[in-house]
Amino acid sequence: MEKINHYKSITELHERSGFETPKHPLLSLMTCKELMTYSVGEDRFTGDFYMIALKKIKSGYVLYGKTKYDHSNGSAVFVKPRQIIEVSNVQFAEKGFVIFFHEDYLAGHILHKQIKNYGYFEYEINEALHLSPAEEVIMWELYEKIRKEYDENSDEFSREIILSHIDSILKYSDRFYKRQFSDRSNNVSGATLKRFQAVLQTYFDKKLHLKDGLPTVNYLAGELFLSSRYLSDLLKQETGKTALEHVHIYLVTEAKNLLLGSDSSISGIAYDLGFESPSYFTRLFKKVAGLTPAQFKEAKN
């Protein structure tokens, strides 16, 4: 099995990568000069820190999860603690920056809880954020503010000021991702939902539900070569409903057809659809349809 190094500190990562010791043990800022070759750590690694990176790659690659990021992909990526990363012989097409901040740097700050709400830390690297020129300017302005504080100040206000700018980067990134979803939705007009529904239908056509149970969002996203979080966020933007909600709607629609078109019992229908128990089937049906299966069947008779 391939060895994966784990770095508990940013300082350790810097030492292993041949970088200068960071000015702060819990925070590291690096500007990647034009065409500079850049590798981090040794092979694949994990760490107890977050990474925000703005970069356009000319050659080499970055990998996290199971997906490589190369010159054909977007320009901003976000990595959470203990996510597998590999950065190898990267050359940049233009200037970029990398921010590492340890999860302990957030301790006691409101961002420690809020950062978990930013779903893009769950995305695969091929779902990177594509920034417009105007959006890049905003990101660089915030980075330079952090850099100035990092280089020139070290007092009781520094951490709060730096975290406020990191928080702004995250909030702007959330906005920019929603713009990206909107652009994609307008361009493809619900194509993601159609592909999702086709994969879902295939799952049942192949009777995988009888062998493996109800389809999971992770499985369906994998069939579409997307991360589950990105798929749900994209569907939410396109339709107002998450991937799991669309699975539930599909199941209840199928259940309605069986309730009205067959003589099977409610328990039999539940098991035929892949539910582990009739009680869960009934709860889900009522949640989506507003009636229990029995009430629905009685109302239609």
N, C-alpha and C positions, 0 to 999 in steps of 0.2 A: 504494500500500500504506500502511495506517495506521502512523504512527510509534509506536514503542514505546520509551520512555525507559528507560535502564538506570542504576541508581544503585549505584555502587561502595561508597558509605558511607551510614550512617544520617544523618550530619550533612547530607549533600547532599539527602537526602529531606526532612529537616526544613526546610531552607532553601527548597526548591521549594514546600513545602506551607504555608509561613507559620507554622511552629511554632517555639518557642524552641529554641535549640541544646541538644542532649542533654547531660546531665552527664557521660556517658561516651561516647567516640566509637564504641564497639562495642555499646552497649546503650541502649535507649530504653524508658521506661515511660510510658504515658499512660492516665489515667482519663477516660472519656468521660462528661461530666455529662448529667443527664436532659435529653432533647430537644435536645442540642447538635448542630448541623450539622457534619458531618465529611467532609472530602474529603482524599485523599492524592495527592501528586504532581500530574502533569498527564496526564490521560487514562490510558491503560494503561501499566504500567511493570513492570520486573523489577528485582531487587536481589540483592546478594550476602549476603542475610541471611534468617533465619527470622522468621516471624510467628506468634504465638499470640494469638488474640482471643476474648474472651468478650463477646457482645453480642446484644441482641434489637432488631431493626430495626423502626421504625415506618414510615419511608418512605426513599426512595433505594435504592441497591443496592451490593453488593459483587460483583465478578466475578473469578473466576480459572478457568484452563482455558477452557472454552467455556460455562460455566454461571453463571447469576446466583443470588445468595443474596439473598432478600428476607424480608419479615416472616413468611412462611409456613414458613420453614425453621428449623433448629436454632440453638443458641446459641454453640457453640464451634467455631472453625475453625483449621486449621493449614496454614501455607504454607511451602514450602521455598525455598531460594535459586534464583533464575532462573526461577521460575514466574510467568507473566503475571498481574498483579493490576490491578484497577480499583476504586477506592472513590469513589463520586460522591454528594454531597449527602445523606449518610446522616443520618437523625434517629433517635435511639434511644428505644425504648419505656421503657427503664430503664437504670440505670447499667451501664457495661461497662468493660472494660480492653483495652489492646493492648500487647503486648510485642514489640519488635523486638530481635533479637540477631544480630550479624554472625557469619558462620561462623568468622572469625578469633578470635572470643571463646572458641570451643571448642578452639582449637589447643592440643595437648599435654594435653588433659583426656580422660578416658575417655568422656565424653559425645560427643566428636567422632565416635567410631565407633558408639556405641550408638544415637545419634539416627537413624541410617540404618535401624535395625531397626523403627522405629515406622511401620507401613504407612499410617497415616492421613494422613501428609504426602503420600501419593500419591492420596488421595481427591479426588473432585470436590466442589465447594462445596455441592451439593445433598445430599451425604452427611455433612453437618455433625453434630456430636455434640449430641444432645438431653440436657441435664442435668436431673436431678431437683433439687428445692429443696435437699435434703441434699448433693447433689454440688456444687451451686453454692457452698454454704458452704465446702466444702473448697477449691475453686479460689480463692475470694476470700481465704481465710486464707493460702494460699501466696503469692498476689499481694501481699498486705499485708506479708508477711515480706520479700519481695524489695524492695518499695518502701521499707521502713524501712532496709534495708541500703543501698540505692541513694542515699537521701536523707541518711542520717546518718553513714555510715561510708565511709572510703576508705583501707584499709590492705591488708596482704598477705593477709588472710583474706577480704576482701570477695568476690572473684571465686569462690573455692571455695564460699563459703556461698550466693551467688546461684545458681551452677550446680547446687548440690545441691537448691535449691528448684525450679528449672526442671526438673530431673530428676524430682522428685516430681510436678510437674504432668503430665509426660509419662507417668509410670507410672500415675498415677491415671486419666488419660485413656484409656490402654490398657485398664484395668479397666472404665471406664465404657462404652467402645465394646463390650466383650464382653457387658456387661449389656444394651446396646441390641440387639446381635445376638440375644441369648438371648430378649429380649422379643419381638423381631420374629419369631424362629423359632417361638416358642410360639403367637404370634397367627396366623401364616399356615401353620404346619405343613408345611414343605417346599415352599412355593409357589415359592421362588426356583429350586430344583432342577428343578421341573416346567417352569417357563418357560425355563430354560437348556436343558434337554433338547429342548424343542420348537423352539427356535431352531437348535440343533445339527442336529436332524432335517431342518428346512427347508433348511439349507445343503446337505445331501446330496441331498434331494429335488429341489432346483433344479440339481443337478449342478455347483455352484460349485466343488467340489473338483477337477473335471477341468480347470477353467479357471484357478483361483486357487491350487490346492494345498490342503493341510490347513488347516482353520479355525484362526485365531489367537484367543487369549483376548481380545485387544484388540477384534477384530471382534465376537465374541459378546457381550462386555460392552456395546459400543456399541449393538447391537441391543436390549439391555435397558435402555439409557439409564443405565448404571452405569459407573464406572471399573473397570478390570481388577483393581486391587488390592482395591477394596471388594467386588467380586463374589467373588473368591477367598476373602477373609476371611469373607464371609457364608456361602458354601458350606462352608467349613471348619468353621464353627460349627454349621451345620445337619447336615452329613453326615460330618465328619471328613476330607473330601478337598477339595483345591483344584479350581479350575476346570480347570486343565491335566490334573489326574489324571482328572477326569470325561471330558474329551475322549479321553484315552488309553484309558479303559475302553470308551467307545463304539466307538472304532476297532477294538479287539481283539475286541469282541463281534461287530461286523460281519464282521471277518476270519474268525472261527470259523465263522460261517454260510456264508461263501463257500468256506472250506476243505472243509467237509463237504457242501455242497450244490451244488457246481459242479465242472467238470473243469478249471478254470483253473489254470495253474501258480502257484507262490508269487510269482514275479516279476509275473505278470499281475495277481494280486490286489492286490499292493502298488501298482501303477500305477493300478488301477481305484479304489482308495481315496484316491488323491491323494498318495501318498508319492513323493518325488523319487528314491528308490533302494530296491531290495529289501533291501539290507543294513541300512538304518535301520529298515525295517519289521520285519525279523527281530529286531533288538536291542530294539525297543519291545515287540514281542509277547512275547519271553522275559521282559522286565522285568515285564510285567503278569501274564502267564499262567504263568510259571515254566517254560515249554517253548518251544522254537523252533516255528515253524509246521509244519515237517516232522515234528517229534516229536509235536506235537499231532495232526496228521492220521493219523500211523501208529498212535498210541495209540487212536484212535477207530475204526479200520478192523478 
